[in-house]
Amino acid sequence: MIDTDTASDDAVALMLASAADVTIEAVTIVAGNVPVELGSRNALSALEFWGVDVPVYVGETRPLARPLQTAQHVHGPDGMGDSQLPAPRRVPRDPDAVDVLVDIPTRDPGAVTLVTLGPFTNLARALERDPACLGKYRAIYCMAGTLGRGNITQQAEYNLWCDPEAAALVLDSGIPLTFIGCDAARDFTGLSSDRLDRWHSLASPRADFAIAVTRGAVRWYSDRGLRGSADLPDPLAMAVALDPAIVTRSETVHASVALDDSLRGKLVIHPDSAPVRRSVTMVTEVDADAFWSRVDSMVAGHDEPSASGGATR
């Protein structure tokens, strides 16, 4: 199951999941990178491109306590690199995303993995409806946080910064979480114009789609001299969820999320002796070759072989 604010790198993450030997139970949409209506459209377009019939559900339209501040300055007005994707044929389904996040693990406790690629607003609302619901997932992998430099402010990663109140509520629940942060993405997932050129040489529909939705972000990074490449935090989080063996280093930290304006969204690390400790597993290093092998194979059209009877959800 995937909760996302579908913009360019979210779409690549959806492509990775669609190409893998897994069943995607549902895709739930939260406001973040783009407004929720646009995120829903983008998710439906990406899934239709793959020909997979996965239900999409619309979730929260704004953070719990703050106005929505999108990242369209990076991902383009459409969130997909201004790629002008055709309108999807399908529409989101009922009920709302929060009900789905509550209901799916309740029906089959311990069987479904949740991957979150956006702010935690939908998750926080789910906890308000059923405080036990998130604990029924087999595991929860989140593109969230940083132990180093942020990607929206010096100290904060965007998903925590966009809705810090929701992130604080989820962390305070004590539910086991694995964070794949923007610092890990920065170190291991730089998408350069050279790689886009190699994808272009494949002359395949998948490569064309991946290029269309990511080239705007690559250009944005390059124009600002930021290593000349765009990070892929959401595909990295998805790759870790699909194959945790690509993680080469992680650490357990006791963390909270800062809510005051000066440190908004910062993942605050506390000593082990702190009276209230919320443990989060932070992925700090991955096998970059294994990550790029998965991404490049997917773009080239080499899916994982299907196993009879389905697979991880």
Disulfide bonds with the S-S distance in Angstrom:
none
